[in-house]
Amino acid sequence: MPQLDTSTWFITILSTAATLFILMQLKISLHNFPHNPSIKSIKHMKTDSPWESKWTKIYSPLSLPLQ
């Protein structure tokens, strides 16, 4: 039974890793990223609800006086 020739494995693995690295670098470099990301203001996104201006209290049934 012949032995497995492993003399080319190092070159094969090294060239595969280098090729994958180059392809990933090219893929990332061609991606369009935003140049100046801006912070969105929360104030203009807030909706006005009628219950926000009123003070409300939610009573737990266990805290109510016994009747």
C-alpha positions as CSV (number, residue, x, y, z in Angstrom):
1,M,0.0,0.0,0.0
2,P,1.6,3.3,-1.1
3,Q,2.1,6.1,1.4
4,L,0.3,9.4,1.2
5,D,2.5,12.1,-0.3
6,T,2.2,15.1,2.0
7,S,5.0,17.2,0.5
8,T,2.6,19.6,-1.3
9,W,0.2,20.1,1.6
10,F,2.0,23.0,3.1
11,I,2.1,25.0,-0.2
12,T,-1.6,24.1,-0.9
13,I,-2.8,25.3,2.6
14,L,-0.6,28.4,2.5
15,S,-1.8,29.4,-1.0
16,T,-5.5,28.7,-0.1
17,A,-5.2,30.9,3.1
18,A,-3.5,33.7,1.1
19,T,-6.2,33.6,-1.6
20,L,-9.0,33.7,0.9
21,F,-7.3,36.6,2.7
22,I,-6.9,38.6,-0.6
23,L,-10.5,37.9,-1.7
24,M,-11.9,39.0,1.7
25,Q,-9.8,42.2,1.6
26,L,-11.1,43.0,-1.9
27,K,-14.7,42.3,-0.9
28,I,-14.3,44.6,2.2
29,S,-12.6,47.3,0.2
30,L,-15.3,47.4,-2.4
31,H,-18.0,47.9,0.2
32,N,-19.4,51.4,0.5
33,F,-19.4,52.7,4.1
34,P,-21.0,56.0,5.1
35,H,-18.4,58.8,5.3
36,N,-19.9,60.9,8.1
37,P,-22.3,59.1,10.2
38,S,-24.7,61.5,11.9
39,I,-26.3,61.2,15.3
40,K,-30.1,61.2,15.1
41,S,-31.9,63.5,17.4
42,I,-34.5,61.8,19.6
43,K,-36.5,65.0,20.3
44,H,-38.1,65.2,16.9
45,M,-38.8,61.5,16.8
46,K,-40.8,61.6,20.1
47,T,-44.6,61.4,19.6
48,D,-46.9,63.4,21.8
49,S,-49.5,61.4,23.6
50,P,-52.3,62.8,25.7
51,W,-51.4,60.7,28.7
52,E,-47.8,61.9,28.8
53,S,-48.8,65.3,30.2
54,K,-51.0,63.9,32.9
55,W,-49.9,62.3,36.1
56,T,-51.3,58.8,36.4
57,K,-50.9,56.2,39.1
58,I,-51.5,52.5,38.7
59,Y,-52.8,50.8,41.8
60,S,-51.9,47.3,42.5
61,P,-54.9,45.2,43.8
62,L,-52.9,44.2,46.8
63,S,-52.2,47.8,47.9
64,L,-55.9,48.8,47.8
65,P,-57.7,49.1,51.2
66,L,-59.9,46.2,52.1
67,Q,-63.6,46.7,51.5
